[in-house]
Amino acid sequence: MVLGSGVVPSTKMTESSSVAKRDQNVEHVDEARHSWQTEVGVPVGIPPNTVLNVDPEMPAELLRDRPTAAAALLRLAVTGGADTTLAASLRFSLDQCDDVVTSDRQLASFHFRSRTAGDTTTDVLVARHFDGMLLPTIGENVLQNWTVAATKPVAVSLATEPAMDAFLLRVHARHALAVPLFVEHQPAGSLQLFRQGDPCFTRDDAQLLWVMSQLVEAQTSWAAVMDHWRHYALTDSITGLRTRRFFEEELDRELKRSLRRGISSALMMLDLDEFKAINDQFGHHTGDEILRRFARVLIRDMRAIDTVARIGGDEFAVILPETDTAGARFVAARIRDAVRSADFPVEMRAVPLRLRVSIGVALCPQDATQPRKLLEAADLALYQSKRDGRNRYSFSNELRRLG
């Protein structure tokens, strides 16, 4: 059932080009597969017999009949905006969901493209009680696609429609209820509730969750914009890599995690050889373009859990979680060879420049367990690479054996 108020144009969810490419095969249910007709205000692809309306304002008798839900909504209104991060706001909202409408599992799925913070996108998934289940991506989430397209609450059960049935079976649910989340007056995601068995969700459930989504909107709008600006504050403007501030915070977190789990992590410091000569000869504009191209080479084969940062000038750092000496050696050799074979075009030269990189590597806990000490160890290894002729990598533990 699609529940809501107001007339909805027959449109699809707007996505960034990268997300649209990733999700091109799983956007909205293919209109050609459906034989049903479109009711007024219902987007093509959503069964019209699932469309109902809810009141724009909460009926007083519903609050009287559902006091636990009323208390949860009040709690959300009073304290929900205490944390300014988007993930925290969504987590708090999910924590209140079960008091508003009972369910076995809860999911907040959020895809937002900000026009006020650099036209960038944010994807966030927050889940409760899925017990290790592989969550559907935002593009695979048929329930989200229907809800965002309708801009109204959506309630479905098994035997609704083939694509929706497959989605419900994937999340081990018989019934589901979702309401859209809005940011800057755009549909940006949904709150989703799932039940493994009967009863199905009712119109009253949809009314309560709809009101809850209105309360969440103000909090997620602020948090989403703050997340975007936080991202910009921690992103290098020239290369798009992380800043030194983010790197230092992440290094501290990773070392604590490494020590807690008893696993090895690696830190690499990198420096472009003879970069000052390039700046002096071709100017800083060319130097900035060289740094951008180098950054692209650097991140080409990195894992999602790795952190790549520009520390300053032509100096870069890479945090490699769950990486031992052999793994760090493999990555260092790969970066050295990738830079050596890459072309760096310069406007004033017919032949592209060829660059070299020097690398220093230190490991936790083998070389140090404190961020400052590990940085010093990696720096000393980097200087050793410079002294030995550049275009190479050195390991801190090998220096200790030699010295």
C-alpha positions as CSV (number, residue, x, y, z in Angstrom):
1,M,0.0,0.0,0.0
2,V,1.2,3.5,-0.8
3,L,0.0,5.9,1.7
4,G,0.3,9.7,1.6
5,S,-1.3,13.0,0.8
6,G,-1.0,15.3,-2.2
7,V,-0.5,14.7,-5.9
8,V,2.8,13.2,-7.0
9,P,4.3,13.7,-10.5
10,S,5.3,10.6,-12.3
11,T,9.1,11.0,-11.9
12,K,12.0,8.8,-10.8
13,M,14.6,9.4,-8.2
14,T,17.4,11.7,-9.2
15,E,20.9,10.2,-8.8
16,S,24.5,11.4,-9.5
17,S,26.1,10.1,-12.6
18,S,28.3,7.6,-10.8
19,V,25.5,6.2,-8.7
20,A,23.2,6.1,-11.7
21,K,25.8,4.1,-13.6
22,R,26.2,1.7,-10.7
23,D,22.5,1.2,-10.3
24,Q,21.3,1.4,-13.9
25,N,20.0,-2.1,-13.9
26,V,18.2,-1.9,-10.6
27,E,16.6,1.6,-10.5
28,H,12.8,1.4,-10.6
29,V,10.7,-1.5,-11.5
30,D,10.6,-1.8,-15.3
31,E,7.3,-0.2,-16.4
32,A,7.0,-2.6,-19.3
33,R,6.7,-5.6,-17.0
34,H,3.5,-4.4,-15.5
35,S,0.0,-4.6,-16.9
36,W,-1.8,-2.4,-14.3
37,Q,-3.0,1.1,-15.1
38,T,-1.8,4.2,-13.3
39,E,-4.1,6.0,-10.9
40,V,-4.0,9.8,-10.5
41,G,-0.9,10.7,-8.4
42,V,0.6,7.2,-8.5
43,P,3.9,6.8,-10.4
44,V,4.0,4.2,-13.2
45,G,5.2,0.9,-11.8
46,I,3.5,0.9,-8.5
47,P,0.2,-1.1,-8.2
48,P,-2.7,1.4,-7.9
49,N,-4.6,-0.9,-5.5
50,T,-1.9,-0.1,-2.9
51,V,-2.5,3.6,-2.8
52,L,-4.2,5.2,0.3
53,N,-4.0,8.6,1.9
54,V,-2.9,9.6,5.4
55,D,-3.8,12.8,7.2
56,P,-1.3,15.6,6.9
57,E,-1.7,16.1,10.7
58,M,-1.8,13.4,13.4
59,P,-5.4,12.5,14.5
60,A,-5.7,13.1,18.2
61,E,-7.5,9.8,18.8
62,L,-4.6,7.9,17.3
63,L,-2.2,9.5,19.8
64,R,-4.7,8.7,22.6
65,D,-4.9,5.0,21.4
66,R,-1.1,4.6,21.0
67,P,0.5,6.3,24.0
68,T,3.8,4.5,23.6
69,A,4.1,5.8,20.0
70,A,3.2,9.3,21.2
71,A,5.9,9.3,23.8
72,A,8.5,8.1,21.2
73,L,7.5,10.9,18.8
74,L,7.8,13.4,21.5
75,R,11.2,12.1,22.5
76,L,12.3,12.3,18.9
77,A,11.1,15.9,18.6
78,V,12.8,17.0,21.8
79,T,16.2,15.2,21.6
80,G,16.6,14.0,18.0
81,G,18.8,16.8,16.8
82,A,21.4,16.5,19.6
83,D,24.0,14.9,17.3
84,T,24.8,16.6,14.0
85,T,26.1,13.6,12.1
86,L,23.8,12.0,9.6
87,A,24.5,8.4,10.6
88,A,23.9,9.3,14.3
89,S,20.6,11.0,13.4
90,L,19.4,8.0,11.5
91,R,20.5,5.6,14.2
92,F,18.5,7.6,16.8
93,S,15.5,7.6,14.5
94,L,15.7,3.8,14.2
95,D,16.0,3.4,17.9
96,Q,12.6,5.1,18.3
97,C,10.9,3.1,15.5
98,D,9.9,0.1,17.5
99,D,8.1,2.2,20.0
100,V,6.2,4.0,17.2
101,V,5.4,0.9,15.1
102,T,6.4,-2.6,16.2
103,S,8.6,-4.6,13.7
104,D,11.2,-7.3,13.6
105,R,13.8,-5.3,11.6
106,Q,14.5,-1.7,10.8
107,L,16.5,0.0,8.0
108,A,17.3,3.6,7.2
109,S,18.4,3.9,3.6
110,F,19.6,7.4,2.5
111,H,20.8,8.7,-0.8
112,F,21.2,12.5,-1.0
113,R,22.7,14.9,-3.5
114,S,23.4,18.3,-1.9
115,R,23.1,21.5,-4.0
116,T,24.3,23.6,-1.1
117,A,27.5,21.7,-0.4
118,G,29.3,21.3,-3.6
119,D,26.8,19.1,-5.5
120,T,28.1,15.9,-4.0
121,T,26.3,12.8,-2.9
122,T,26.0,10.9,0.3
123,D,24.9,7.3,0.7
124,V,24.2,5.9,4.2
125,L,22.7,2.6,5.4
126,V,21.8,2.1,9.0
127,A,20.2,-1.2,10.0
128,R,18.8,-2.9,13.1
129,H,18.3,-6.7,13.8
130,F,19.4,-8.0,10.4
131,D,21.8,-10.4,12.2
132,G,24.7,-10.5,9.7
133,M,22.3,-10.6,6.6
134,L,23.8,-9.0,3.5
135,L,21.9,-5.8,3.1
136,P,20.7,-4.7,-0.3
137,T,22.5,-1.7,-1.7
138,I,20.5,1.5,-2.2
139,G,20.2,0.8,-5.9
140,E,18.9,-2.7,-5.2
141,N,16.3,-1.6,-2.6
142,V,13.0,-1.9,-4.5
143,L,11.1,-0.7,-1.5
144,Q,13.2,2.5,-1.4
145,N,12.7,3.1,-5.1
146,W,8.9,2.8,-4.8
147,T,8.8,5.0,-1.7
148,V,11.0,7.7,-3.2
149,A,9.0,7.6,-6.5
150,A,5.7,8.0,-4.7
151,T,6.9,10.4,-2.0
152,K,4.4,8.8,0.2
153,P,4.4,5.8,2.7
154,V,4.5,2.4,1.1
155,A,3.1,-0.8,2.7
156,V,3.6,-4.1,0.9
157,S,3.2,-7.8,1.6
158,L,4.4,-10.9,-0.2
159,A,2.4,-11.6,-3.5
160,T,2.4,-7.9,-4.3
161,E,4.6,-7.9,-7.4
162,P,7.5,-10.1,-8.6
163,A,10.4,-7.6,-8.0
164,M,9.0,-6.6,-4.6
165,D,8.4,-10.2,-3.6
166,A,12.1,-11.0,-4.4
167,F,13.1,-8.1,-2.3
168,L,11.0,-9.2,0.7
169,L,12.3,-12.7,0.5
170,R,15.9,-11.4,0.4
171,V,15.3,-9.6,3.7
172,H,13.3,-12.5,5.2
173,A,10.1,-10.5,5.6
174,R,6.4,-11.1,4.9
175,H,5.3,-7.5,5.3
176,A,7.1,-4.1,5.0
177,L,6.3,-0.5,5.6
178,A,8.4,2.5,4.4
179,V,8.1,6.2,4.6
180,P,10.2,8.7,2.6
181,L,12.8,10.9,4.1
182,F,13.2,14.4,2.7
183,V,16.1,16.8,2.6
184,E,15.9,20.3,1.1
185,H,12.4,19.3,0.0
186,Q,13.7,16.4,-2.1
187,P,13.0,12.7,-1.4
188,A,16.4,11.5,-0.2
189,G,15.7,8.0,1.4
190,S,13.4,6.1,3.5
191,L,12.7,4.5,6.9
192,Q,11.8,0.9,6.4
193,L,10.2,-1.6,8.8
194,F,9.9,-5.3,8.3
195,R,7.8,-8.1,9.9
196,Q,8.5,-11.8,9.4
197,G,4.9,-12.8,10.1
198,D,1.4,-11.4,10.5
199,P,-0.2,-9.0,11.1
200,C,0.5,-6.7,8.1
201,F,1.1,-3.0,8.6
202,T,-2.0,-0.9,8.9
203,R,-3.1,2.6,7.9
204,D,-2.6,3.7,11.5
205,D,1.0,2.4,11.4
206,A,1.6,4.3,8.2
207,Q,0.1,7.5,9.8
208,L,2.4,7.3,12.8
209,L,5.5,6.5,10.7
210,W,4.6,9.4,8.3
211,V,4.5,11.8,11.2
212,M,7.8,10.4,12.5
213,S,9.4,11.1,9.1
214,Q,8.4,14.7,9.3
215,L,10.2,15.0,12.6
216,V,13.2,13.3,11.2
217,E,13.3,15.6,8.2
218,A,14.6,18.7,10.0
219,Q,17.3,16.7,11.8
220,T,18.5,14.8,8.7
221,S,18.5,17.9,6.6
222,W,20.8,19.7,9.0
223,A,22.9,16.6,9.5
224,A,23.3,15.9,5.8
225,V,24.5,19.4,5.0
226,M,26.9,19.3,8.0
227,D,28.2,16.0,6.8
228,H,28.9,17.5,3.4
229,W,30.8,20.4,4.8
230,R,32.6,18.1,7.2
231,H,33.7,16.1,4.1
232,Y,35.0,19.3,2.5
233,A,36.9,20.4,5.6
234,L,38.7,17.0,5.6
235,T,39.3,16.8,1.8
236,D,42.3,18.3,0.1
237,S,41.1,20.9,-2.5
238,I,43.8,20.0,-5.1
239,T,44.0,16.2,-5.1
240,G,40.6,15.2,-3.6
241,L,42.5,13.1,-1.1
242,R,42.1,13.3,2.7
243,T,43.7,16.1,4.6
244,R,46.4,15.8,7.2
245,R,43.9,16.4,10.0
246,F,41.7,13.5,8.8
247,F,44.8,11.3,8.4
248,E,46.0,11.9,11.9
249,E,42.6,11.1,13.4
250,E,42.3,8.0,11.3
251,L,45.8,6.8,12.1
252,D,45.0,7.1,15.8
253,R,41.8,5.1,15.3
254,E,43.5,2.4,13.2
255,L,46.4,1.8,15.6
256,K,43.9,1.4,18.5
257,R,41.9,-1.0,16.4
258,S,45.0,-2.9,15.3
259,L,46.3,-3.3,18.9
260,R,42.8,-4.3,20.2
261,R,42.5,-7.1,17.5
262,G,46.1,-8.1,17.6
263,I,46.7,-7.6,13.9
264,S,49.3,-5.7,11.9
265,S,48.8,-2.4,10.1
266,A,51.1,-0.5,7.9
267,L,51.9,3.2,7.4
268,M,53.5,4.5,4.2
269,M,55.0,7.9,3.7
270,L,55.5,9.0,0.0
271,D,57.4,11.9,-1.6
272,L,57.5,12.8,-5.3
273,D,61.2,12.9,-6.3
274,E,62.4,16.2,-7.8
275,F,59.0,17.8,-7.5
276,K,60.4,21.2,-6.6
277,A,62.3,21.4,-9.9
278,I,58.9,20.8,-11.7
279,N,57.3,23.7,-9.9
280,D,60.3,25.9,-10.5
281,Q,60.4,25.1,-14.2
282,F,56.7,24.9,-15.2
283,G,55.0,26.9,-12.4
284,H,52.6,26.0,-9.6
285,H,49.6,25.5,-11.9
286,T,51.4,22.6,-13.7
287,G,52.6,21.4,-10.3
288,D,49.0,21.2,-9.0
289,E,48.0,19.2,-12.1
290,I,50.9,16.8,-11.5
291,L,49.7,16.3,-7.9
292,R,46.2,15.6,-9.1
293,R,47.4,13.0,-11.6
294,F,49.7,11.4,-9.0
295,A,46.8,11.2,-6.6
296,R,44.8,9.3,-9.2
297,V,47.7,6.8,-9.7
298,L,48.0,6.4,-6.0
299,I,44.4,5.5,-5.3
300,R,43.9,3.4,-8.4
301,D,44.2,0.0,-6.7
302,M,43.6,0.9,-3.1
303,R,41.0,-0.9,-1.0
304,A,37.9,0.8,0.5
305,I,39.4,0.4,4.0
306,D,42.7,2.1,3.1
307,T,43.2,5.8,3.8
308,V,45.2,8.0,1.3
309,A,46.0,11.5,2.4
310,R,48.0,14.5,1.2
311,I,50.1,15.6,4.1
312,G,51.4,18.8,2.5
313,G,53.3,19.9,-0.6
314,D,54.4,16.7,-2.5
315,E,54.2,14.5,0.6
316,F,51.5,11.8,0.9
317,A,50.6,9.1,3.4
318,V,48.7,5.8,3.2
319,I,47.2,3.8,6.0
320,L,46.9,0.1,5.2
321,P,44.8,-1.7,7.8
322,E,45.2,-5.5,8.3
323,T,48.5,-5.4,6.4
324,D,51.8,-7.2,7.3
325,T,55.3,-6.7,6.0
326,A,54.7,-8.8,2.9
327,G,51.5,-7.0,2.0
328,A,53.0,-3.6,2.6
329,R,56.0,-4.6,0.4
330,F,53.6,-5.6,-2.4
331,V,51.7,-2.3,-2.2
332,A,54.9,-0.2,-2.1
333,A,56.3,-2.0,-5.2
334,R,53.0,-1.6,-7.0
335,I,52.9,2.2,-6.3
336,R,56.6,2.7,-7.3
337,D,56.1,0.8,-10.6
338,A,52.7,2.5,-11.4
339,V,54.2,6.0,-10.9
340,R,57.3,5.1,-12.9
341,S,55.2,3.9,-15.9
342,A,52.6,6.7,-15.8
343,D,52.6,9.7,-18.1
344,F,52.3,13.2,-16.7
345,P,51.5,15.5,-19.6
346,V,52.7,19.1,-19.4
347,E,51.4,21.8,-21.7
348,M,54.8,23.2,-22.6
349,R,56.3,19.8,-23.5
350,A,55.6,17.5,-26.4
351,V,56.7,14.5,-24.4
352,P,55.0,13.8,-21.0
353,L,57.0,13.9,-17.9
354,R,58.0,10.7,-16.1
355,L,58.1,10.9,-12.3
356,R,59.6,8.8,-9.6
357,V,58.4,8.3,-6.0
358,S,60.3,7.5,-2.8
359,I,58.5,5.5,-0.1
360,G,59.0,4.8,3.6
361,V,57.1,2.1,5.4
362,A,56.6,1.4,9.1
363,L,54.3,-1.2,10.8
364,C,52.3,-1.4,14.0
365,P,53.0,-3.0,16.3
366,Q,56.5,-4.1,15.0
367,D,57.9,-0.6,14.7
368,A,55.7,1.5,17.0
369,T,52.3,1.5,18.7
370,Q,51.8,5.3,19.0
371,P,50.9,7.5,16.0
372,R,53.7,10.0,16.5
373,K,56.3,7.2,16.9
374,L,55.0,5.3,13.9
375,L,55.1,8.5,11.8
376,E,58.7,9.1,12.8
377,A,59.6,5.6,11.9
378,A,58.0,5.9,8.4
379,D,59.7,9.3,7.9
380,L,63.1,7.9,8.7
381,A,62.5,5.1,6.2
382,L,61.4,7.6,3.6
383,Y,64.6,9.6,4.1
384,Q,66.6,6.4,3.7
385,S,65.0,5.9,0.3
386,K,66.0,9.4,-0.7
387,R,69.6,8.9,0.5
388,D,69.8,5.6,-1.4
389,G,69.0,7.2,-4.7
390,R,65.2,7.7,-4.7
391,N,62.7,5.8,-6.8
392,R,62.5,3.0,-4.1
393,Y,61.0,2.0,-0.9
394,S,62.5,1.3,2.5
395,F,61.2,-0.4,5.7
396,S,61.8,0.9,9.2
397,N,62.5,-2.5,10.6
398,E,65.2,-3.2,8.0
399,L,66.9,0.1,9.0
400,R,67.0,-1.0,12.6
401,R,68.7,-4.3,11.6
402,L,71.3,-2.4,9.6
403,G,71.9,0.2,12.1
